[in-house]
């Protein structure tokens, strides 16, 4: 029957079915800036339920698959036998960390400066102790690692599926995170985030982007002498998904133009509990702690050194990193973001009241096969796990290609298809000057990156 995870299948309680009407419109509503052309998003099919419409990409990226009756049985068994014991251990570990935090609070620096090396050592010890303990409680007895962790890389980017991602990185390298303000205001996680010099971001307000980018640049700068900030870990998607796709990459991590190491977190199960993070955090914790064992693989891609064209065009940099990560992890790809996830949740509630179940997300291997050919080449060296560094030779693409990458949406699918045919052209031709605007077949395209939302942890 396969490895079914112990998850309460609420969908099993809904035995009613409905007729699904779908249309194959190639491009979504152009009034919605998160709906893009099939060149960047292969899941643009529209699903219609009476007066409610959804993108198939929303379902593939954020919907949780149904589970079998055997999975339901295992959930109940784990809830009775494992959850009470593990919940006690989790609370005990968190209490110990909280006590250690209170003891060392007077010695910690909260002025957004690197901590004293001795205090950093103490924070790393207790932080890694807590993180590894929480991973054990959630069933991660062993974590497989492939590739090489580059100690020189000051910036890490990773796909984002759940809060378990945070424990993995705390245990492995104790980095600073770019977090949402809701976490920074939390009574327990807020002070903890300050001990590792996290940067708080307001997800809904882009006005503070310049200050956030300034703090990020400060953390990535290696001083000649004196103390140094921890490594910075960012999740460019800015929100968790169900682990089957890579979704829209925000450019906050790419604006500084610094080298970064992409890291993939791959949960090797079809019904992994991390998927529940997109719907219910409490239930996500419960479904994770009732697992007897879980499997996780960490893949360290070579540290990516951007070319001059990528440094000047962060959207191009983000696109190339996303393509490399998608190919290395065999993920599907969408251009959907946090607002699309909230839109799906609101519409699901309406459909639930009408007793209409959502369709199931497609399998990850199917989604990977649906990913269109990249607009820029993905070289094997950039995803070779045996290599430690990759120095990009990316030239500035033709304006038509750059317009597709940097602007969402574009005018028409026809123009996009014509632009695709230029991939075979010589990219080493004379490059246009890297200004903030340029003329393309779609008109003037703006590249104001500082105003874009920065990535946050959901």
C-alpha positions in Angstrom: 0.0 0.0 0.0 3.1 2.2 0.1 4.2 4.6 2.8 1.1 6.4 3.9 1.8 9.0 6.5 -0.3 9.1 9.6 -2.4 12.1 8.7 -6.1 12.7 9.5 -7.8 12.7 6.2 -10.5 15.2 6.6 -11.3 14.7 3.0 -12.4 11.2 3.8 -15.3 12.6 5.7 -16.6 14.3 2.6 -18.1 11.6 0.5 -20.0 13.8 -1.8 -18.7 14.6 -5.3 -19.2 17.3 -7.8 -18.7 17.8 -11.5 -15.6 19.7 -12.4 -15.7 22.0 -15.4 -12.3 23.0 -16.7 -11.1 25.2 -19.5 -7.7 25.1 -21.2 -7.2 28.9 -21.5 -3.4 29.3 -22.0 -3.1 32.5 -20.0 -5.0 33.5 -16.8 -6.7 36.8 -16.1 -4.2 39.5 -17.0 -5.6 41.8 -14.3 -4.0 39.4 -11.7 -0.2 40.0 -11.7 0.4 36.6 -10.2 -1.0 34.8 -13.3 1.6 34.5 -15.9 2.3 32.9 -19.3 2.9 29.2 -19.8 6.6 30.1 -20.4 7.1 30.6 -16.7 4.1 28.7 -15.4 3.1 25.3 -16.9 0.0 25.1 -14.6 -2.1 27.8 -16.1 -5.3 25.7 -16.7 -8.3 27.2 -15.1 -10.7 25.2 -12.9 -14.3 26.4 -12.7 -16.8 25.6 -9.9 -19.9 27.6 -10.7 -18.9 31.1 -9.8 -15.5 30.2 -8.3 -12.4 29.8 -10.5 -9.0 28.4 -9.5 -5.7 27.8 -11.3 -4.5 24.2 -11.5 -1.2 25.6 -10.4 -2.7 26.7 -7.1 -3.9 23.1 -6.5 -0.6 21.6 -7.5 1.4 24.0 -5.3 -0.8 24.3 -2.1 -3.4 21.5 -2.0 -2.9 18.5 0.3 -3.6 15.1 -1.3 -6.1 12.7 0.1 -5.0 9.8 2.3 -6.0 6.2 2.6 -8.0 4.6 5.3 -4.8 2.8 6.4 -3.2 6.2 6.8 -6.1 7.3 9.0 -5.7 4.2 11.1 -2.0 4.9 11.6 -2.7 8.5 12.6 -5.0 7.3 15.3 -2.5 4.7 16.5 0.3 7.3 16.6 -1.9 9.9 18.3 -2.5 7.4 21.1 0.9 5.9 21.5 3.5 8.5 20.3 2.0 12.0 20.5 1.6 12.3 24.4 5.2 11.1 25.0 6.7 13.3 22.2 4.7 16.3 23.2 6.1 16.1 26.7 9.7 15.8 25.4 9.1 18.8 23.0 7.8 21.0 25.8 10.7 19.9 28.1 13.3 20.8 25.4 11.6 24.1 24.7 11.5 24.9 28.4 15.2 24.2 28.8 16.0 26.4 25.9 13.8 29.2 27.3 15.6 29.0 30.7 19.0 29.1 29.0 17.8 32.1 27.0 16.7 34.0 30.1 20.0 33.3 31.8 22.0 34.7 28.9 19.7 37.6 28.0 21.7 40.2 29.9 24.9 39.2 28.0 23.3 39.2 24.5 23.5 42.2 22.2 20.2 43.3 20.7 21.5 46.3 18.8 21.7 44.4 15.5 25.4 43.7 15.9 27.4 40.5 15.9 27.5 38.8 19.3 30.7 38.1 21.2 32.3 34.9 20.0 31.8 33.2 23.4 28.1 34.1 23.5 27.8 32.9 19.9 29.4 29.6 20.9 26.8 29.2 23.8 23.9 30.1 21.5 25.1 27.6 18.9 25.4 24.8 21.5 21.9 25.2 22.9 20.3 26.1 19.6 21.7 23.0 17.9 20.8 20.9 20.9 17.2 22.1 20.8 16.9 21.7 17.0 18.3 18.2 16.9 16.1 17.2 19.7 13.0 18.5 17.9 14.0 16.7 14.8 14.3 13.4 16.8 10.9 14.0 18.3 9.4 14.4 14.9 10.9 11.1 13.7 14.0 12.2 11.8 16.4 9.6 13.2 18.8 10.0 10.2 19.2 12.8 7.7 20.9 12.0 4.5 23.3 14.6 3.0 24.6 14.8 -0.6 27.0 17.3 -1.9 29.3 19.7 0.1 28.4 22.4 2.5 30.5 25.5 1.5 31.7 27.1 4.7 32.7 30.2 2.8 29.2 30.9 1.5 27.7 33.8 3.4 24.2 33.3 1.9 22.0 30.2 1.7 18.8 29.9 -0.2 16.5 26.9 0.0 13.0 25.7 -0.9 10.4 26.0 1.9 7.9 23.4 3.0 7.4 23.7 6.8 8.7 24.8 10.1 10.8 21.7 10.1 13.0 23.4 7.6 14.0 25.8 10.4 15.1 23.0 12.7 17.2 21.5 9.9 19.2 24.6 9.3 19.5 25.5 13.0 21.0 22.1 13.6 23.4 22.2 10.6 24.7 25.7 10.6 22.8 27.9 13.0 22.2 30.8 10.5 20.3 34.0 10.7 16.9 33.9 9.0 14.8 36.5 7.3 11.6 36.1 9.2 8.1 37.5 9.2 7.2 40.1 11.8 4.6 37.7 13.3 7.4 35.5 14.3 9.5 38.4 15.7 6.6 39.4 17.9 6.2 35.9 19.3 7.0 35.7 23.0 9.3 32.7 22.6 10.5 32.8 19.0 11.0 36.6 19.1 13.8 36.7 21.6 15.2 33.5 20.1 15.4 35.1 16.7 17.4 38.0 18.1 20.0 35.7 19.6 20.9 34.6 16.0 20.5 38.1 14.5 17.4 37.4 12.4 15.9 40.1 10.1 12.2 40.8 10.5 10.1 41.6 7.4 6.6 42.8 7.1 5.1 40.5 4.4 2.3 42.9 3.4 4.3 46.2 3.4 7.0 46.7 0.8 8.0 50.1 2.1 10.6 48.7 4.4 12.4 46.8 1.7 15.3 49.2 1.4 16.1 48.9 5.1 15.8 45.1 5.0 18.2 45.0 2.0 20.6 47.3 3.9 20.6 44.8 6.9 21.0 41.9 4.5 24.0 43.6 2.8 25.5 44.3 6.2 25.3 40.6 7.2 26.8 39.5 4.0 29.8 41.7 4.3 32.8 40.0 5.8 34.8 42.5 8.0 38.5 42.5 7.7 38.8 42.4 11.5 36.3 42.1 14.4 33.2 40.1 14.8 31.1 38.6 12.0 27.4 38.0 11.6 26.2 34.4 11.1 25.5 32.9 7.7 22.1 34.2 6.3 19.5 31.6 5.3 16.6 32.8 3.1 13.6 31.1 1.5 13.0 33.0 -1.7 9.4 31.6 -2.1 8.4 33.6 1.0 5.8 31.0 2.0 5.5 27.3 2.5 4.1 25.0 -0.2 3.2 21.3 -0.4 6.7 20.3 -1.5 5.8 19.4 -5.1 6.7 22.7 -6.8 9.0 25.7 -6.6 6.9 28.8 -6.5 7.5 32.4 -7.2 11.0 33.6 -6.1 11.2 37.0 -4.6 14.3 39.0 -5.5 15.3 40.1 -2.0 18.0 37.5 -1.7 19.4 38.3 -5.1 19.5 42.1 -5.1 22.9 42.3 -3.3 24.4 40.2 -6.1 26.4 38.1 -3.7 27.4 34.4 -4.2 25.0 31.9 -2.6 24.7 28.2 -2.0 21.3 26.7 -3.0 20.3 23.9 -0.7 17.4 21.5 -1.4 15.3 19.9 1.4 13.6 16.8 0.0 11.1 14.8 2.1 11.1 11.4 0.5 7.4 10.5 0.9 4.3 11.1 -1.1 2.3 11.9 2.1 4.8 13.8 4.1 3.4 15.8 7.1 5.2 19.0 6.0 2.4 19.5 3.5 0.0 20.4 6.3 1.9 23.6 7.0 0.1 25.3 4.1 -3.2 24.8 5.9 -3.0 24.3 9.7 0.2 24.8 11.8 -1.2 23.1 14.9 -2.3 20.1 12.9 1.0 20.2 11.0 2.9 19.7 14.3 0.6 16.9 15.4 0.8 15.0 12.2 4.6 15.3 12.3 5.0 14.1 15.8 2.8 11.0 15.3 5.2 9.6 12.7 7.3 6.7 13.8 10.0 7.7 11.3 10.5 10.3 8.6 13.0 10.6 5.8 14.8 13.8 4.7 17.6 14.4 2.3 19.7 17.5 2.1 21.3 18.3 -1.3 24.0 20.9 -1.3 24.3 22.4 -4.8 27.6 24.2 -5.7 28.0 27.7 -4.5 26.7 29.9 -7.3 28.8 32.9 -8.2 26.7 35.3 -10.4 27.9 36.9 -13.6 27.9 40.6 -14.1 24.6 40.4 -16.0 23.0 38.6 -13.1 24.3 41.0 -10.5 22.7 43.9 -12.5 19.4 42.0 -13.0 18.4 40.3 -9.8 15.3 38.8 -11.5 17.6 37.0 -14.0 19.7 35.8 -11.1 16.6 34.5 -9.2 15.3 32.8 -12.4 18.6 31.0 -13.0 18.8 29.8 -9.4 15.2 28.6 -9.5 15.8 26.7 -12.7 18.9 25.0 -11.3 17.1 24.1 -8.0 14.1 22.8 -9.9 16.2 20.6 -12.2 18.3 19.3 -9.3 15.3 18.4 -7.2 13.0 17.5 -10.0 10.3 19.9 -8.8 7.4 21.4 -10.8 7.4 25.1 -11.1 4.8 27.9 -10.8 4.8 31.6 -10.5 2.4 31.7 -7.6 3.0 33.4 -4.3 1.6 33.9 -0.8 -1.5 35.8 -2.0 -2.4 32.9 -4.3 -2.2 30.5 -1.3 -4.5 32.7 0.7 -6.8 32.9 -2.3 -7.0 29.1 -2.5 -7.7 28.8 1.2 -10.5 31.3 1.1 -12.1 29.6 -1.9 -11.7 26.2 -0.3 -13.7 27.3 2.7 -16.5 28.4 0.4 -16.4 25.1 -1.5 -16.3 23.1 1.7 -19.6 24.8 2.8 -21.0 23.7 -0.5 -19.7 20.2 0.0 -17.5 20.4 -3.0 -14.0 18.8 -2.7 -11.1 20.3 -4.5 -9.2 18.2 -7.1 -6.1 16.4 -6.2 -2.6 17.8 -6.9 -0.7 16.0 -9.6 2.3 13.9 -8.7 5.7 15.6 -8.5 7.2 13.6 -11.3 4.3 14.6 -13.5 4.7 18.3 -12.6 8.4 18.1 -13.3 7.8 16.7 -16.8 5.4 19.6 -17.4 8.0 22.3 -16.8 8.8 24.1 -20.0 12.3 24.4 -21.4 14.1 27.2 -19.5 14.6 30.6 -21.2 18.2 30.5 -20.2 20.4 27.3 -20.2 20.9 25.3 -17.0 24.4 24.0 -17.1 25.2 20.6 -15.5 28.1 22.1 -13.5 25.6 24.3 -11.6 23.8 21.2 -10.2 26.7 18.8 -10.0 26.8 17.7 -6.3 30.4 16.7 -6.6 31.5 20.3 -7.2 31.9 23.1 -4.6 31.6 26.2 -6.8 30.0 27.3 -10.0 31.0 30.5 -11.7 28.2 31.6 -14.0 29.0 32.9 -17.5 25.5 34.1 -18.1 25.3 36.9 -20.6 22.5 39.4 -20.7 19.7 37.7 -22.8 18.0 39.4 -25.7 15.4 42.0 -24.6 12.5 39.7 -25.5 13.8 37.0 -23.2 14.7 39.4 -20.4 11.2 41.0 -20.7 9.6 37.6 -20.0 11.8 36.9 -17.0 11.5 40.3 -15.4 8.0 41.3 -16.2 4.8 39.5 -15.0 2.6 39.3 -17.0 3.5 40.0 -20.6 1.2 41.1 -23.3 0.5 38.0 -25.2 1.4 34.3 -25.5 2.3 34.9 -29.2 5.0 37.4 -28.3 6.2 35.0 -25.6 6.4 32.1 -28.1 8.3 34.3 -30.6 10.7 35.3 -27.8 11.3 31.6 -27.0 12.6 31.1 -30.6 15.4 33.6 -29.9 17.0 31.3 -27.3 19.1 29.8 -30.0 20.5 33.2 -30.9 24.0 34.3 -29.9 23.7 35.7 -26.3 27.2 37.1 -26.5 26.0 39.9 -28.8 26.3 43.5 -27.7 24.5 43.9 -24.4 22.2 46.8 -23.7 23.1 49.0 -20.8 21.8 47.7 -17.5 19.4 50.6 -16.8 16.2 50.4 -14.7 14.1 50.5 -17.8 14.5 49.1 -21.3 12.3 48.9 -24.4 11.0 45.5 -25.5 8.3 44.1 -27.8 6.0 44.3 -24.7 6.8 48.0 -24.1 8.8 49.6 -21.3 9.7 47.1 -18.6 10.5 48.3 -15.1 13.1 46.6 -12.9 12.6 48.4 -9.6 13.8 45.5 -7.3 14.0 47.5 -4.1 10.3 48.0 -4.0 9.5 44.3 -4.3 8.6 42.2 -1.3 11.4 40.3 0.3 11.3 36.7 1.1 10.1 35.7 4.6 9.6 32.5 6.6 6.0 31.3 6.8 
